[in-house]
Amino acid sequence: MPLSDGRLQDFNLTVDKFLDHAAKWHPAAEVVTRGLDGQIGRMGYAQVRERALRTSGVLAAEGIGQGDRVATLAWNTQGHVEAWYAIMGMGAVCHTLNPRLPASQLAVMLAQSGARVLIASADLAGLAAQIIKLSAEPMTVLAIDDVADAFGEFGLTAKPLERLIADAVKEVPWGEFDERAPCGLCFTSGTTGAPKGVTYTHRGNYLHTLRQLQGDVTGLTGRDSVLTVVPMFHANAWGLPFAAPAVGAKLVLPGRANNGASLAELIVSEGVTMAAGVPTVWLGLMDHLDATGIELPTLRRIMVGGAPMPLALMKRIEDRGIEVQTTWGMTELSPLGTAMPPGSPDRDAAIAGRPALGLDLKLTDSHGHELSQQRGAEGHLWVRGPQVVERYLGAEVPATKDGWFATGDLAVIDSAGRLAITGRAKDLIKSGGEWINPAEIEAIVGAVPGVTMVAVIGREDERWGERPIMLVEVAPGSSLSDGELIEPLRGKIAKWWMPETVVRLEAMPLATTGKVDKLRLRRDYSRETLAE
């Protein structure tokens, strides 16, 4: 009798399984949140899952089903985590809105997504009211934090989600759909152009999580306590709300407060071992530690991304015995691209590490032709993988070419396979027909003690087309002269690259993601007559 072919079980790779796993095998591991009132709340994964399931029932009662979009307008909180899993687990799509963007822009995003339900934090009631006023379609509002009355002050009716969860009776099964179904929607930051929607799938996010948990990436375990400062409304909070429950790690959420004092208190009280966020967040933390003398004995590692890591800031952090792990990624990558392995002895602020299994990189010339030499040469960076965008929301044509996505970054891959982002193609300055790379100038000047932030942009020039100008924010009390800012560049860059003008800013304009807002800088300073 012939033997039948053996086969493995079908197992849909859906993100609800992360919380299912945590609730079953790490039920007491906690999600910790600083609330709107400053108080700390904590709850085990088993209870978080139960509340998320009930929230799915609330959404089903509002007519939400598979494929429907549900928008969230909230900070990094337990309630937002519950909303994520409730929406995605039932097969709907979670559209995270960035509360730091203007209502007009958020209303345009909502019109594209077609969301009919908005889950919002009470302290964002005013913004929610503005968005809905600008929206053409009616929308149901569910209030996180059980403070629905706050919305009434703005003429908006909101249903109290906390009470609805308590009364929920409708049971909604999780994960009963194809793993390629969409689960999330996030818009790019728009720092170099109009924001574009990126739709994530369950399969893509599941595989991204497995990549992220590798030992050479985050290497998280159930013994970790993870402070997630990177917002849940930006690029999936770098995937940490999936990765932490996947291994039963404590998930520490700062709510709205990401100032140095609040973060230091959370790190100490919750025994945080790893934290993640953009460099500007850690500048505030270091300033607070220096001013107060507070120590962070449990914090072993800070993961940074989203913007270049200033060498001076990296040194301040590592002088305290805290390892800085540099990374590179994009919203279009779900978002993690590369990372320096934890414990690397050759850490460098300019190096973003290697890709983990599941993501491939290549360098091309400006016409998209692959460079014959992929090591040690600068080129345009392209990526491909199961968690990389194939087409933007509403786009008629793919965002890829032959399966590869052009990141818009200039990069070098060294002989060890480590990636260094050397600039943005759109940031290049063309002077006299030749290209100037602002990132190289910024890296040198950014390492000068006393410089907190620096940006180089092109200014119109009648003779040369463009000439570089340097905009600098210095630390309070610093007396750096223009010469002291320019001198470190001599002998390191071509003479014709030298910025001819230094503009001092009290505060560098930042985009909502913590990156320098070069669109605003170009608007204000690229003309021959500089802004005052």
Summary of the structure (lengths in Angstrom):
residues: 532
radius of gyration: 23.6
end to end distance: 88.3
largest distance: 88.6
contacts: 1816
relative contact order: 0.09
helix: 31%
strand: 26%
